Amino acid sequence: MPLYLKELSRAVAADGEARPAGGIPLSLHDGLAARLDRLGAAKLTAQVAAVLGRTFAADSVAEIAQRHPAAVTADLSTLEAANLIAPVDRGDRREYAFTHALLQEAAYDGLLRNTRRTLHARAALALESLRPDLVAAEPEILAQHHELGGDPLTAARYWLMAGQRAQSRAANLEAIAHLGRGLEAIAQAREWTDGEALEFQLQLALGQAAYVLHGPAHPRTVEAYARAQDLVEAVGDPELRGRVLYGIFSGYHFASKLDLAEPPARLMLELAMRENRRGDLCQGYRMLGYVAFFRGEHAEARRRFTALADTYHPEDHGARAYHFGADCLVAGEGFHAVSQAVTGDAAGAIARAEKNLHFALTLQHPASLGWAYAAACYVRYFADDPHGALGLAEEGEAYCIEHNVGSWRPHCRLFALWARGRLEGRKDRVAQVREAMGAASAGNKLGLCLFRLVLAELLLRQGDGEEAFNEAELALEDVNQTGQRVFEPQALLIRARSLAALHGEREAVREAFAVAEAIARAAGAAPAERQARDALAELS
């Protein structure tokens, strides 16, 4: 029977004995309030219990009500007899639950605002004293009590704990919600004793969670790291300073602003060397390796990634993945493998990518494994291996969906579509690639020119040389604007192929392939150089 009908029946059954003066209650809320009013002294116990939530422990109620446990136990028996609460099996602890959420709500709503505030403040202290297990497992409950009890700064500290705990479980959406509540609490605080240091930690954690969920170049990520940078002087901890430097670097790097990304990367390496901080040293090598890779400086990039691998120790540095977007070794080895593939060492690249994937599986860090899958897909693309790419891409996309890794899901999807397009020749893959490109661009500008090149390649296979040429031109424009020279040889090669498909003038086509060959040779991109040279031979 619905709760309202039950309450209506009870009101009718009361028939004058304890019926409220207004007769049959006009609403469910009125009926529940009337039942509570008939409880006498037990009503206050129900209201104190309601402050704790739907489920509560007898000792906590006694502590908050500041009454003798025996008196509270008697009131709880009254509430149980009235079918307002029911015992819950929690082992040694005597716990109860309201029999319906609306009963708890009605009891809570009957409290005056000042009384609620006092009781929430007492609840926070009681739970800290009686339930250390709850403090560790669900700090958000303490945060809510301190917030409603008028202590926003302490609430913010617990929201930070809750956010960091969610991050440790890779629950980044939950972490962002908790950290946002912490920042709201900070804004309400009148006393600002250590507020700046606390806000710094909240903004830093928020940036890290948004990095994984939305992407490094997403406005929420960039704003959080920018605010953390403003507050960094309030924090003397070099570990936190390193996290901020990486966050600032990532915002610029994934927005394809390589010139702006390089200074924080160099500062990270310089400070790490000066202070002998091996963890930050790994990150410095990683950051500078990224910049060199996208500039097409393969020898320099691999030198940095090799130094990273030589410095890295899993026991010392593996746990830092949650603070730096991904495990630095997985990140560096992934790019190292892609660099090998671009320059023609397909076998070495595939072996490195597979080893990296196996290592990432041992870390149980979703963002690291998401990148390991994406890197392995990039390797198969540059190795021109659609069969090898398909299984990896589908597995990687499924993993990213399951674990909410928004940064790398579009990349895995892109290569799944590329592989299917190559193997099946279906025309609907073009529209799906455009959709994946849109999803990727929401939080990451880096590598989007390659999305255009994949799209152009599929268009070529469908016989649409004009659209393929346009996409290749846009990719080259992106390369020139952002400095992502690593993709230039591939872009020039696909542009030349598109021009040939359009039956352009023979000399213009020859010149396009000649430029592609020369640029690929200078960049060390052996596969692109060989393909351009073969095309020139066919034109001779």
matplotlib code that plots the C-alpha trace (Angstrom):
import matplotlib.pyplot as plt

x = [0.0, 1.4, 2.7, 0.0, -2.8, -1.2, -1.0, -4.6, -5.7, -3.8, -5.4, -8.9, -8.2, -7.0, -10.7, -10.4, -8.0, -5.0, -6.2, -4.8, -7.1, -7.4, -9.0, -7.7, -4.4, -4.6, -1.1, 1.3, 3.7, 1.0, 0.1, 3.7, 4.2, 1.0, 2.4, 5.6, 3.7, 1.9, 5.2, 5.8, 9.5, 10.4, 9.8, 13.0, 14.9, 13.5, 14.5, 18.1, 18.2, 17.0, 20.0, 22.2, 20.3, 18.1, 20.3, 21.8, 23.4, 21.9, 25.2, 25.5, 22.0, 22.7, 25.9, 24.2, 21.1, 23.3, 21.0, 21.6, 21.8, 19.1, 16.6, 17.5, 17.1, 13.6, 12.7, 14.0, 11.8, 8.8, 9.7, 10.1, 6.8, 5.2, 6.8, 8.8, 12.1, 13.4, 16.6, 19.4, 21.9, 25.3, 27.0, 28.0, 26.6, 22.9, 21.7, 18.3, 16.8, 13.7, 11.1, 10.6, 12.8, 9.8, 9.6, 13.2, 12.5, 9.4, 11.3, 14.2, 11.9, 10.3, 13.6, 14.2, 17.1, 19.3, 18.6, 19.5, 22.8, 23.6, 22.7, 24.8, 27.8, 27.3, 26.9, 30.2, 32.0, 30.2, 31.0, 34.7, 34.8, 32.7, 33.1, 36.7, 35.9, 33.2, 35.6, 38.1, 35.5, 33.0, 34.5, 31.7, 29.3, 31.5, 31.8, 28.0, 27.7, 30.4, 29.0, 25.4, 26.9, 28.4, 32.1, 32.8, 36.6, 36.5, 33.8, 36.2, 38.9, 36.6, 35.4, 39.0, 39.5, 36.3, 37.5, 41.0, 39.4, 37.2, 40.3, 42.1, 39.2, 39.3, 35.8, 36.6, 33.1, 32.4, 35.7, 34.8, 31.5, 33.1, 35.9, 33.4, 31.5, 34.8, 35.4, 31.9, 32.5, 35.7, 33.8, 31.4, 34.2, 34.6, 37.8, 40.7, 43.4, 44.8, 42.2, 44.6, 46.6, 43.3, 41.9, 45.2, 44.8, 41.2, 42.0, 44.9, 42.9, 40.1, 42.5, 43.8, 40.3, 39.1, 42.3, 41.3, 37.5, 37.3, 40.9, 43.9, 42.8, 39.2, 38.2, 37.5, 41.0, 42.8, 40.8, 41.6, 45.3, 45.5, 43.9, 46.3, 49.2, 47.9, 47.9, 51.2, 53.1, 50.9, 52.3, 55.9, 55.7, 57.8, 55.8, 52.6, 54.6, 55.6, 52.0, 51.0, 53.8, 52.7, 49.1, 50.1, 52.2, 49.3, 46.9, 49.2, 50.5, 47.1, 45.9, 48.7, 50.6, 54.0, 56.0, 54.1, 54.3, 58.1, 59.0, 57.1, 58.6, 62.2, 61.5, 60.3, 63.5, 65.7, 64.2, 64.2, 67.9, 68.8, 66.8, 67.5, 63.8, 63.7, 60.0, 59.9, 62.9, 60.8, 58.1, 60.5, 61.9, 58.3, 57.2, 60.2, 59.9, 56.3, 57.3, 60.1, 57.9, 55.2, 57.7, 58.9, 62.3, 62.4, 66.0, 65.5, 62.2, 63.6, 66.6, 64.2, 62.0, 65.0, 66.3, 62.8, 62.9, 66.4, 65.2, 61.9, 61.3, 57.8, 57.8, 58.8, 57.0, 54.0, 51.7, 52.2, 50.0, 46.9, 48.6, 50.0, 47.3, 49.0, 52.0, 55.0, 56.7, 53.6, 53.2, 56.8, 57.0, 53.8, 55.2, 58.6, 56.8, 54.8, 58.0, 59.6, 56.6, 56.7, 60.3, 60.0, 60.9, 57.5, 58.6, 60.4, 57.4, 54.9, 57.0, 57.5, 53.8, 52.8, 55.2, 53.9, 50.3, 51.2, 52.9, 50.0, 47.6, 49.5, 49.1, 45.3, 45.2, 42.5, 44.0, 47.4, 45.9, 43.6, 46.7, 48.6, 45.7, 45.6, 49.4, 49.3, 46.6, 48.8, 51.6, 49.5, 48.2, 51.7, 52.7, 49.8, 48.3, 44.5, 44.1, 46.4, 44.7, 41.1, 41.2, 43.3, 41.1, 37.8, 39.2, 40.6, 37.4, 35.4, 37.8, 37.6, 33.8, 33.7, 36.2, 35.1, 38.4, 37.2, 40.6, 41.5, 38.2, 37.9, 41.4, 40.6, 37.4, 39.1, 41.5, 38.7, 36.8, 40.0, 40.6, 37.0, 37.0, 40.2, 39.0, 35.3, 35.1, 31.8, 30.9, 29.3, 32.7, 33.3, 30.4, 31.5, 35.1, 33.7, 31.8, 34.9, 36.8, 34.2, 34.3, 38.1, 38.2, 36.1, 39.1, 42.1, 43.5, 46.6, 46.7, 43.4, 45.2, 45.8, 42.0, 41.6, 44.2, 42.4, 39.2, 41.0, 42.3, 38.8, 37.4, 40.1, 39.1, 35.5, 36.6, 35.9, 39.2, 38.0, 36.8, 40.0, 42.1, 40.2, 40.8, 44.5, 44.8, 43.1, 45.4, 48.4, 47.0, 46.7, 50.3, 51.5, 49.5, 50.3, 53.8, 52.9, 55.5, 55.4, 52.3, 53.5, 55.0, 51.8, 49.7, 51.8, 51.6, 47.8, 47.5, 49.6, 47.5, 44.3, 45.6, 46.4, 42.9, 41.5, 43.5, 45.4, 48.1, 50.8, 53.5, 51.6, 51.0, 54.7, 55.7, 53.3, 54.9, 58.4, 57.7, 56.2, 59.4, 61.8, 60.0, 59.6, 63.3, 64.3, 62.0, 63.3, 59.8, 61.0, 57.6, 56.1, 59.4, 59.3, 55.6, 56.2, 59.2, 57.3, 54.5, 57.1, 58.5, 55.0, 54.7, 58.0]
y = [0.0, 3.5, 5.5, 8.2, 5.7, 4.1, 7.5, 8.3, 5.0, 5.7, 9.1, 7.8, 5.0, 7.5, 8.9, 11.4, 9.8, 11.6, 13.0, 16.4, 19.4, 19.9, 16.4, 14.1, 15.5, 17.1, 15.9, 13.1, 15.5, 16.7, 13.1, 12.2, 15.3, 14.4, 10.9, 12.4, 14.9, 12.0, 10.4, 12.8, 12.8, 10.3, 12.9, 14.7, 11.5, 10.9, 14.4, 13.9, 10.6, 12.3, 14.6, 11.6, 10.4, 7.4, 5.0, 5.8, 4.2, 4.4, 5.6, 8.4, 9.6, 9.6, 11.6, 14.2, 14.5, 14.7, 12.2, 9.0, 6.0, 4.2, 7.0, 7.1, 3.3, 3.6, 6.3, 4.1, 1.2, 3.6, 4.6, 1.0, 0.0, 2.9, 1.4, 4.6, 2.8, -0.7, -2.4, -2.9, -5.8, -4.2, -6.8, -5.3, -1.9, -1.1, 0.6, 1.5, 2.9, 5.0, 2.7, 5.3, 8.1, 10.5, 9.7, 10.9, 14.0, 14.9, 14.5, 16.6, 19.3, 19.8, 21.2, 24.9, 26.2, 27.0, 23.6, 21.9, 23.7, 22.8, 19.2, 18.9, 20.4, 17.9, 15.1, 15.9, 15.7, 12.6, 10.7, 11.8, 10.4, 7.3, 6.3, 6.7, 4.0, 6.2, 9.2, 7.2, 5.5, 8.2, 11.6, 13.3, 12.6, 14.5, 17.3, 17.6, 17.8, 20.4, 22.4, 22.4, 22.9, 26.2, 25.2, 25.5, 25.3, 22.0, 20.9, 21.8, 19.7, 16.7, 17.4, 17.4, 14.0, 12.7, 14.0, 12.4, 9.1, 9.1, 9.9, 6.9, 4.7, 6.5, 7.8, 11.2, 12.4, 11.8, 13.5, 16.6, 16.9, 16.5, 19.0, 21.5, 21.3, 22.0, 25.1, 26.3, 25.8, 27.7, 30.6, 30.7, 30.8, 34.0, 33.0, 32.5, 31.0, 28.4, 28.9, 29.6, 26.4, 24.4, 26.0, 25.2, 21.5, 21.5, 23.3, 21.0, 17.9, 19.3, 19.9, 16.3, 14.8, 17.0, 16.2, 12.5, 13.0, 15.9, 16.2, 18.4, 21.3, 21.4, 24.8, 23.2, 21.6, 24.8, 27.0, 24.7, 24.6, 28.3, 29.1, 26.6, 28.4, 31.7, 30.1, 28.1, 30.7, 29.8, 26.3, 25.5, 21.8, 21.0, 17.9, 20.1, 22.6, 19.9, 18.8, 22.4, 22.8, 19.6, 20.8, 24.1, 22.3, 19.9, 22.8, 24.4, 21.1, 19.5, 22.8, 22.5, 25.5, 23.9, 27.1, 27.9, 24.3, 24.1, 26.7, 24.8, 21.6, 23.0, 24.5, 21.1, 19.4, 22.2, 22.2, 18.4, 18.2, 21.0, 19.4, 15.7, 14.9, 11.8, 11.7, 15.2, 14.3, 11.6, 14.1, 16.6, 14.1, 13.1, 16.7, 17.6, 14.3, 15.2, 18.6, 17.1, 14.4, 16.7, 19.0, 16.0, 15.9, 12.1, 11.7, 14.3, 12.8, 9.3, 10.6, 12.1, 9.0, 6.7, 8.9, 8.7, 4.9, 4.8, 7.0, 5.4, 2.9, 1.4, 1.3, 5.0, 6.5, 4.3, 5.9, 9.3, 8.5, 9.9, 13.3, 13.5, 12.2, 8.9, 6.8, 8.6, 5.4, 4.3, 7.7, 7.9, 4.4, 4.9, 8.0, 6.2, 3.4, 5.8, 7.6, 4.3, 3.5, 6.9, 6.5, 3.0, 0.6, -1.1, -4.4, -2.5, -0.2, -3.0, -4.9, -1.8, -0.9, -4.4, -4.5, -1.1, -2.3, -5.3, -3.1, -0.7, -3.6, -4.2, -0.6, -0.6, 3.0, 3.6, 6.7, 5.0, 1.9, 4.1, 5.8, 2.5, 1.2, 4.5, 4.4, 0.8, 1.9, 4.8, 2.3, 0.0, 2.9, 4.1, 0.5, 0.3, -2.7, -2.5, -6.1, -5.5, -2.2, -3.4, -5.7, -3.3, -0.3, -2.1, -3.4, 0.0, 1.8, -0.7, -0.2, 3.6, 3.5, 1.2, 3.2, 6.7, 7.6, 10.4, 11.5, 8.4, 6.9, 9.0, 8.0, 4.3, 4.8, 6.6, 3.7, 1.1, 3.1, 3.4, -0.4, -1.3, 1.2, -0.4, -3.9, -3.5, -0.5, 0.8, 4.4, 5.1, 5.1, 8.7, 10.1, 8.2, 9.5, 13.0, 12.3, 10.9, 14.0, 16.2, 14.2, 14.4, 18.2, 18.9, 18.6, 18.1, 20.0, 17.8, 15.2, 16.4, 16.9, 13.1, 12.6, 14.7, 12.5, 9.3, 10.9, 11.9, 8.4, 6.9, 9.5, 8.6, 4.9, 5.9, 7.8, 11.3, 12.9, 16.4, 16.0, 14.1, 16.9, 19.5, 17.5, 17.1, 20.8, 21.5, 19.0, 20.9, 24.2, 22.7, 21.5, 24.9, 26.7, 24.4, 23.2, 19.5, 18.7, 15.0, 14.7, 16.8, 13.9, 11.9, 15.0, 15.9, 12.3, 12.1, 15.5, 14.3, 11.1, 13.2, 15.5, 12.4, 11.0, 14.3, 13.7, 17.0, 18.1, 15.5, 18.0, 19.3, 15.8, 15.0, 18.1, 17.2, 13.8, 15.2, 17.7, 14.8, 12.7, 15.5, 16.5, 12.9, 12.3, 15.4, 14.3, 10.7, 9.4, 6.4, 4.8, 8.1, 8.8, 5.3, 5.6, 9.0, 7.7, 4.7, 7.1, 9.2, 6.1, 5.2, 8.7, 8.5]
z = [0.0, -0.8, 2.2, 1.8, 2.1, 5.1, 6.8, 5.8, 7.3, 10.6, 10.8, 10.4, 12.9, 15.5, 15.5, 18.1, 20.5, 19.3, 16.0, 15.2, 15.6, 11.8, 11.2, 8.5, 7.2, 3.8, 2.7, 3.4, 5.0, 7.4, 8.3, 9.0, 11.1, 13.1, 13.8, 15.2, 17.3, 19.0, 20.1, 23.0, 24.2, 21.5, 18.8, 19.7, 19.5, 16.0, 15.0, 16.3, 14.4, 11.3, 11.4, 10.9, 7.9, 6.9, 8.9, 12.3, 15.4, 18.9, 20.5, 18.0, 18.7, 22.5, 22.0, 19.8, 22.0, 25.1, 26.9, 28.8, 26.5, 28.4, 27.8, 24.1, 23.9, 25.4, 22.9, 20.0, 21.3, 21.1, 17.6, 16.6, 18.1, 16.1, 12.9, 12.3, 12.5, 12.2, 13.5, 11.0, 11.4, 11.7, 13.9, 17.3, 16.7, 17.4, 14.3, 13.0, 9.8, 9.2, 7.5, 4.8, 3.5, 3.9, 7.6, 8.1, 6.0, 8.0, 11.3, 10.0, 8.6, 12.0, 13.5, 13.7, 11.6, 14.6, 16.2, 13.0, 12.9, 16.5, 15.9, 12.8, 14.6, 17.4, 14.8, 13.2, 16.5, 17.6, 14.3, 14.5, 18.0, 17.7, 14.0, 12.8, 10.2, 8.7, 8.7, 6.6, 4.3, 3.8, 4.6, 2.6, 5.4, 7.8, 5.2, 5.1, 8.9, 9.3, 6.4, 7.8, 11.3, 10.4, 9.9, 6.2, 6.4, 8.2, 5.7, 2.9, 4.3, 4.4, 0.9, -0.2, 1.5, -0.2, -3.6, -3.2, -2.1, -5.2, -7.4, -5.9, -7.2, -10.6, -9.8, -11.3, -11.9, -8.2, -7.3, -9.3, -7.4, -4.0, -4.8, -6.2, -2.9, -1.1, -3.1, -2.5, 1.3, 1.1, -0.6, 2.4, 5.1, 6.9, 8.7, 6.3, 8.5, 6.0, 3.4, 0.5, 1.1, 1.3, -1.8, -3.6, -2.8, -3.9, -7.2, -7.8, -7.2, -9.3, -12.2, -11.9, -12.0, -14.8, -16.8, -16.9, -17.3, -19.7, -21.1, -20.4, -22.6, -21.3, -19.8, -16.4, -16.3, -17.4, -15.0, -12.0, -12.7, -13.4, -10.1, -8.4, -10.0, -8.5, -5.1, -5.3, -3.3, -0.3, -0.4, 0.4, -0.6, -3.7, -4.4, -4.8, -6.8, -9.3, -9.7, -10.5, -13.1, -14.8, -14.8, -16.4, -18.9, -19.8, -20.4, -22.9, -24.3, -25.1, -26.4, -29.0, -27.6, -27.6, -27.2, -24.0, -22.8, -23.0, -20.2, -17.3, -18.6, -18.5, -15.0, -13.8, -15.0, -13.7, -10.2, -10.0, -10.9, -8.4, -5.6, -6.6, -6.8, -9.0, -9.3, -10.7, -12.8, -14.5, -15.2, -16.6, -19.0, -20.0, -20.6, -22.7, -24.6, -25.4, -26.8, -28.9, -30.2, -31.5, -33.1, -35.0, -33.2, -32.9, -31.7, -29.0, -27.9, -27.7, -25.7, -23.1, -23.0, -22.5, -19.7, -18.1, -18.3, -16.8, -13.8, -13.2, -10.3, -10.0, -6.2, -5.9, -8.8, -9.7, -7.1, -8.7, -11.6, -9.9, -9.6, -13.1, -15.4, -16.1, -15.0, -16.5, -17.7, -19.5, -21.0, -22.1, -23.5, -25.4, -27.2, -27.7, -29.5, -31.7, -32.6, -33.6, -35.8, -37.5, -38.3, -39.7, -36.9, -37.0, -35.3, -32.5, -32.0, -31.8, -29.3, -27.1, -27.3, -26.3, -23.4, -22.3, -22.4, -20.3, -17.7, -17.7, -16.9, -13.7, -12.4, -12.2, -13.1, -15.8, -17.5, -17.8, -19.4, -21.6, -23.0, -23.4, -25.6, -27.6, -28.1, -29.3, -31.8, -33.1, -33.6, -35.7, -37.7, -38.6, -39.2, -41.6, -39.8, -39.6, -38.6, -35.5, -34.8, -34.8, -31.7, -29.7, -30.6, -29.7, -26.5, -25.6, -26.4, -24.2, -21.4, -21.6, -21.6, -18.6, -16.6, -17.8, -19.4, -21.6, -22.8, -24.8, -25.8, -29.0, -30.1, -29.6, -31.5, -34.3, -35.0, -34.7, -37.4, -39.5, -39.3, -40.1, -43.0, -44.4, -43.9, -44.7, -47.0, -45.5, -46.3, -43.0, -41.3, -42.6, -40.6, -37.5, -37.8, -37.9, -34.7, -33.0, -34.0, -32.5, -29.2, -29.1, -29.8, -26.7, -24.3, -26.5, -29.5, -29.8, -32.5, -34.2, -37.5, -37.5, -37.1, -40.3, -42.1, -41.1, -42.4, -45.7, -46.1, -45.8, -48.2, -50.7, -50.4, -51.2, -54.2, -52.8, -53.8, -53.4, -49.8, -49.0, -50.5, -48.4, -45.2, -45.9, -46.5, -43.2, -41.5, -43.0, -41.9, -38.3, -38.5, -39.5, -36.8, -33.9, -34.8, -34.7, -37.3, -36.4, -38.6, -41.6, -43.7, -43.5, -44.2, -47.3, -48.5, -48.2, -49.9, -52.8, -53.1, -53.0, -55.7, -57.9, -57.3, -58.6, -61.8, -61.3, -63.6, -63.8, -62.9, -59.9, -58.6, -59.2, -57.2, -54.4, -54.0, -54.3, -51.5, -49.4, -50.0, -49.1, -45.9, -44.8, -45.4, -43.4, -40.6, -40.6, -41.4, -43.5, -44.3, -45.6, -47.6, -49.1, -50.2, -51.7, -53.6, -54.9, -56.1, -57.9, -59.6, -60.9, -62.4, -64.2]

ax = plt.figure().add_subplot(projection="3d")
ax.plot(x, y, z, "-o")
ax.set_aspect("equal")
plt.show()
